[in-house]
């Protein structure tokens, strides 16, 4: 198939593009390098440097390439940034996606795969519970709102235009190529700091000194597999949580990374970050029975090995 991958120079998108090429698909990467890196681009992929907020450019490149599928990974991904800059967040995540949907209609795209967020769209997940796709969404940040809005647009485009889609609600994705210098991506940030012998900051769940927020960490290879299955029409339901179904506090993560690196982390405790939910753990029982998640220990070991190699 001919597949257009947005954000294909970024952390997740570049892994997806690599995998699709290895599977024999023809890939066009669209990225504006706002967060992506040129060295992440697969050599065998075609590339266009485009901001998805530029609707005319998006339609032009789509007509030139003629994709059968669009795999939409490009996004503003930081909850903290969305809280400070909600308009910018919506311009990228909502308007940018609408530009892609219009382009999809103009070239007769067969399937649209969207990277949504399970880590934010469900809001607070109570202790002892996991959020399933049947859980009522309760977005509590502009980032979560923008992602959930796009899910609604996708259903509207299916209803009105017959556009087939798949929504992948990611938990907290980590792995090689994640940017350690942004505001999102605690595994990358902690990995680089531990390897440099630096202190780790534990942002509070509720009050300074607690173990920090609880998250569901999913390894990037598991996310890549889900995208390929979705693009090939082999995933099943319209909405799927892509997760590990395991909750890990920030303190527990720091300790596990210390084991992977072979050091005892030096810790500093700080207050709560604006926009952060306290606990987010997802459920995808049927999916995980078919495709068990990479263990946190294995995923962290592979991530640390990549950062160490740099």
C-alpha positions in Angstrom: 0.0 0.0 0.0 0.9 3.7 -0.3 0.8 5.1 3.2 1.2 8.7 4.2 2.7 8.9 7.7 2.5 12.3 9.5 5.1 13.0 12.2 7.3 10.4 10.6 10.5 12.1 11.8 9.3 12.0 15.4 9.6 9.4 18.1 6.7 7.1 17.4 6.1 8.1 13.7 9.7 7.2 12.7 9.4 3.7 14.2 6.0 3.2 12.5 7.5 4.3 9.1 10.4 2.0 9.5 8.1 -0.9 10.2 5.8 -0.2 7.3 8.7 -0.1 4.9 10.1 -3.4 6.2 6.6 -4.8 5.7 6.8 -3.8 2.0 4.6 -0.7 2.0 5.4 2.5 0.1 5.7 5.4 2.6 5.6 9.1 2.4 6.6 10.9 5.6 5.2 14.4 6.3 6.9 16.3 9.1 7.8 20.0 9.9 10.7 19.2 12.2 9.1 21.1 15.0 10.0 18.2 17.3 11.0 15.5 14.8 14.6 14.9 13.8 16.0 14.4 10.3 18.2 11.5 11.4 15.0 9.6 12.3 13.8 9.6 8.7 13.9 6.1 7.1 16.1 6.2 4.0 13.6 4.3 1.9 10.7 6.8 2.7 9.8 9.7 0.5 9.7 12.9 2.5 7.9 16.3 2.4 8.6 19.0 5.0 5.1 20.4 5.7 3.2 21.9 8.6 -0.1 20.1 8.8 -1.7 23.4 9.6 -1.1 24.4 6.0 -4.2 22.9 4.4 -3.3 23.7 0.8 0.1 22.1 1.2 -1.4 19.0 2.8 -3.9 18.5 0.0 -1.2 19.2 -2.7 1.2 16.5 -1.4 -1.6 14.1 -0.9 -2.8 14.5 -4.5 0.8 14.0 -5.7 1.5 10.9 -3.6 -2.0 9.3 -3.8 -2.0 7.5 -0.5 -4.4 4.6 0.1 -4.0 5.1 3.9 -3.1 7.9 6.2 -1.3 7.1 9.5 -1.6 10.3 11.6 1.0 10.6 14.3 1.9 14.3 14.1 0.6 16.2 17.2 1.3 18.7 20.0 1.8 16.0 22.7 2.6 17.9 25.9 -0.2 18.3 28.5 1.8 21.1 30.1 2.2 23.0 26.8 -1.5 22.5 26.0 -2.3 24.1 29.4 -0.2 27.1 28.6 -1.0 27.4 24.9 -4.4 25.8 24.3 -5.0 27.7 21.0 -1.7 26.4 19.6 -2.6 22.9 20.8 -6.0 23.1 19.0 -4.5 24.5 15.8 -2.1 21.6 15.5 -4.2 18.7 16.9 -7.7 19.7 15.6 -7.2 22.0 12.6 -4.2 20.1 11.4 -6.2 16.9 11.5 -9.1 18.4 9.7 -6.7 19.4 6.9 -5.6 15.8 6.7 -9.2 14.6 6.6 -10.1 17.0 3.8 -7.0 15.7 1.9 -8.2 12.1 2.6 -11.5 12.8 0.9 -9.8 14.6 -2.0 -7.7 11.5 -2.9 -10.1 8.7 -1.9 -8.1 7.4 1.1 -9.3 3.9 2.2 -8.4 4.1 5.8 -7.4 6.8 8.3 -5.5 5.7 11.5 -5.4 8.2 14.3 -3.0 8.3 17.2 -5.2 9.4 20.1 -4.6 9.4 23.8 -5.8 6.9 26.4 -3.4 8.4 28.8 -5.3 11.6 29.0 -8.8 11.3 27.4 -10.3 9.2 30.3 -9.2 11.7 33.0 -8.8 10.3 36.5 -8.9 6.5 36.7 -9.7 5.5 40.3 -7.4 3.2 42.3 -7.9 -0.4 41.5 -9.6 0.3 38.1 -8.5 0.4 34.5 -10.2 2.5 31.8 -11.6 0.5 28.9 -12.9 1.8 25.6 -16.3 1.6 27.2 -15.3 4.0 30.0 -16.8 7.4 29.5 -14.1 9.9 28.4 -13.5 12.8 30.8 -10.8 14.9 29.2 -9.3 17.3 31.8 -6.6 19.1 29.7 -6.7 21.0 26.4 -4.5 18.2 25.0 -7.0 15.6 25.9 -9.9 17.8 24.7 -8.2 18.3 21.3 -7.6 14.5 20.8 -11.1 13.6 21.8 -12.5 16.2 19.5 -10.7 14.6 16.6 -12.3 11.3 17.5 -15.7 12.9 17.1 -14.7 14.4 13.7 -13.6 10.9 12.5 -17.0 9.5 13.2 -18.6 12.4 11.5 -16.5 11.9 8.4 -17.4 8.2 8.4 -21.1 9.0 8.7 -21.1 11.7 6.1 -18.4 10.5 3.6 -17.8 6.8 4.4 -14.2 7.3 5.5 -13.0 4.2 7.3 -11.0 5.0 10.4 -9.2 3.4 13.4 -8.5 5.1 16.7 -5.5 4.0 18.8 -5.7 5.4 22.3 -2.1 5.3 23.5 -1.1 4.9 27.1 2.3 6.6 28.0 4.6 5.5 25.1 8.4 5.2 25.7 11.4 3.8 23.9 14.4 4.6 21.7 14.3 8.0 19.9 12.1 9.7 22.5 13.2 13.2 23.1 14.7 13.7 26.5 14.7 17.5 26.2 11.0 18.2 25.9 8.3 18.3 28.6 6.8 15.0 27.8 8.6 11.6 27.9 9.7 10.9 31.5 11.4 7.7 30.6 13.7 9.5 28.1 14.3 12.3 30.5 15.1 10.0 33.4 17.3 7.7 31.2 19.5 10.5 30.0 19.8 12.1 33.4 20.7 8.8 35.1 23.4 8.0 32.5 24.8 11.5 33.1 24.9 11.0 36.9 22.2 13.6 37.4 19.3 13.9 39.9 15.8 12.9 39.0 12.7 15.0 39.9 9.6 13.3 41.1 6.6 15.6 40.5 3.9 15.0 43.1 0.7 13.1 42.5 -1.0 15.2 45.2 1.5 16.6 47.6 5.3 17.0 47.4 7.1 13.9 48.6 4.6 11.3 47.5 5.5 8.7 44.8 4.2 10.8 42.0 1.5 10.1 39.4 0.7 6.6 38.3 0.9 5.8 34.6 0.5 2.9 32.1 3.8 2.7 30.2 3.7 1.0 26.8 6.8 0.2 24.8 7.0 1.8 21.3 7.4 -1.6 19.5 3.9 -2.5 20.8 2.5 0.7 19.5 4.2 0.1 16.1 2.6 -3.3 15.8 -0.8 -1.9 16.5 -0.4 0.8 13.8 0.6 -1.8 11.2 -2.4 -4.0 12.1 -4.7 -1.1 12.0 -3.5 0.1 8.6 -3.8 -3.5 7.2 -7.4 -3.7 8.5 -6.5 -6.5 11.0 -7.0 -4.8 14.3 -10.8 -5.1 14.8 -12.8 -2.5 16.8 -12.8 1.1 15.7 -11.2 2.2 19.0 -8.5 0.2 20.8 -6.5 1.1 23.9 -2.8 0.4 23.3 -1.4 -0.2 26.7 0.3 -2.5 29.2 -2.6 -2.5 31.6 -0.1 -2.0 34.5 0.2 1.0 36.7 3.6 2.4 37.7 4.3 5.5 39.8 7.0 8.0 38.9 9.0 6.8 41.9 8.7 3.2 40.9 9.7 4.1 37.3 12.8 5.9 38.6 13.8 2.9 40.7 13.3 0.5 37.8 15.3 2.7 35.5 18.0 2.8 38.2 18.2 -1.0 38.0 18.4 -0.9 34.2 21.2 1.7 34.3 22.9 0.0 37.2 22.8 3.0 39.6 20.9 4.2 42.7 18.9 7.2 41.6 19.4 10.5 43.4 15.9 11.9 43.8 14.4 15.4 44.3 10.7 15.8 45.1 8.7 18.6 43.7 5.0 19.8 43.5 2.3 18.7 41.1 2.6 19.8 37.4 -0.4 21.7 36.0 -2.7 19.5 33.9 -1.4 16.2 35.2 -4.0 13.6 36.2 -3.1 11.6 39.3 -3.7 8.1 37.9 -4.1 6.7 34.4 -4.1 3.0 33.8 -5.9 1.4 30.7 -7.4 -1.9 29.9 -7.4 -3.7 26.5 -8.2 -7.3 27.7 -9.1 -8.8 24.3 -6.2 -7.1 22.5 -3.6 -7.9 25.1 -4.7 -11.6 25.1 -3.7 -11.7 21.4 -0.6 -9.4 21.6 0.8 -9.3 25.2 2.6 -6.1 26.0 6.4 -5.9 26.4 7.3 -6.0 30.1 8.4 -2.8 31.6 11.8 -4.4 32.6 12.5 -5.5 29.0 11.3 -2.2 27.5 13.4 -0.1 29.9 16.5 -2.2 29.3 16.2 -1.7 25.5 15.5 2.0 26.0 18.5 2.5 28.3 20.7 0.5 25.8 19.8 2.9 23.1 20.5 6.0 25.2 23.7 4.5 26.3 24.8 3.8 22.7 24.4 7.5 21.9 
